[in-house]
Amino acid sequence: MRLLINDLKRHNEALAGELRGALERVLARGWFILGPEVEAFEREFAQACAASHCVGVANGTDALELAVRALGIGPGDEVATVANAGGYSTVAIRAAGATPVYVDVEPGSLNMDAAALERALSPSTRAVIATHLYGRMADMPRLMEVAERAGVRVIEDCAQAHGAARDSRPAGSWGVAGCFSFYPTKNLGALGDGGAVVTSDAALAERVRRLRQYGWPEKYRAELPGGRNSRLDEMQAAVLRAKLPHLAAFNERRRAIARAYHEALRGAPLALPEGFGEDYVAHLYVVRTARRDALRAALSAHGIIAEVHYPVPDHWQEPWRAPAVLPVTEQAAPEVLTLPCFPEMTDAEVALVGRAVLEFLES
Ligand SMILES: Cc1ncc(COP(=O)(O)O)c(C=O)c1O
């Protein structure tokens, strides 16, 4: 047996008819770039996110970078972000020419800590990128309050949180913009790369729209500096349209798996994710233990592939070294371990993983 943290082959088999239908529709039409599928997906996804606009782009990192650029942020500006979310916001901020300033996270959720954000703000801070890590929404009411008091814009990194909500407000509708990745393993994933920026600010949406295509307001007339090619394509948009109506059910199944893990592992010497409401879409089911590497090896001996999200905080990565001191981030990095969690996983597999974890902890 070999159990992956996310088995996309099963996912594609479950949806094979709908995916083929979507791809064949695009083939038959013969229109591959910025056509009716992208337009329809942008409408449908904006609605799903309770935003007025959605702009499809090439991937989630570009979504973040273009949102930063569209806010007029660049050299000399600081953008506050977390250092425990895989480095994507760092890449985006730096690509825009701005400087990331790292903020520590809450010990429970590992999402940005609002009090730490307040301490990290400086007169040069122009924006905050708040990541909804592992599919758990950050504390948006408090983060928005701190940012608004300082006159700083908030961009949500929703790459792991499609369909999550807090107080019935979807991820992506709290800040000035929400940035999504449709990388294949995401809760809403394409069959390749894809991304989107959602916003209810019409002018911001228009700037992202121009930046994703050479700075053009219309064909062959460049107006906005910083533009390039970062388009979502018709094939991916058609695939995303086929999957979007299933997103709520996928998320519910992920939550059910997280709940089952919780039942199986409660009381064990292991820190577990807490709370399985609308604010958690279980993109990754991440436990914490000081014996992380040994647990990972023990699971691997059973054919269970557990992974680490993420092993090295951004401020310790060679090209981005920064003098930040982030005790919670630094303590969590060697402890986090992601267990398999995907909608097509069976109850028997969840029970098997639970038993393998307990067996290791009792050894
Ligand atoms: C939190 C987060 N932000 C941004 C990204 C970047 O998305 P992409 O891989 O589509 O560039 C990812 C995923 O890869 C992610 O997990």
The ligand as a MOL file (V3000), in Angstrom:
LIG
                    3D

  0  0  0     0  0            999 V3000
M  V30 BEGIN CTAB
M  V30 COUNTS 16 16 0 0 0
M  V30 BEGIN ATOM
M  V30 1 C -0.3440 29.5620 0.8380 0
M  V30 2 C 0.0470 29.5460 -0.6040 0
M  V30 3 N 0.2110 30.7200 -1.2510 0
M  V30 4 C 0.5650 30.7740 -2.5380 0
M  V30 5 C 0.7650 29.6260 -3.2650 0
M  V30 6 C 1.2830 29.7750 -4.6590 0
M  V30 7 O 0.4850 29.2100 -5.6070 0
M  V30 8 P 1.1250 28.7060 -7.0090 0
M  V30 9 O 1.8300 27.4210 -6.7370 0
M  V30 10 O -0.1020 28.5230 -7.8580 0
M  V30 11 O 2.0080 29.7730 -7.5020 0
M  V30 12 C 0.5770 28.3790 -2.6490 0
M  V30 13 C 0.7170 27.0910 -3.3410 0
M  V30 14 O 1.4850 26.6770 -4.0650 0
M  V30 15 C 0.2210 28.3390 -1.2770 0
M  V30 16 O 0.0560 27.1850 -0.6400 0
M  V30 END ATOM
M  V30 BEGIN BOND
M  V30 1 1 1 2
M  V30 2 1 2 3
M  V30 3 2 2 15
M  V30 4 2 3 4
M  V30 5 1 4 5
M  V30 6 1 5 6
M  V30 7 2 5 12
M  V30 8 1 6 7
M  V30 9 1 7 8
M  V30 10 2 8 9
M  V30 11 1 8 10
M  V30 12 1 8 11
M  V30 13 1 12 13
M  V30 14 1 12 15
M  V30 15 2 13 14
M  V30 16 1 15 16
M  V30 END BOND
M  V30 END CTAB
M  END
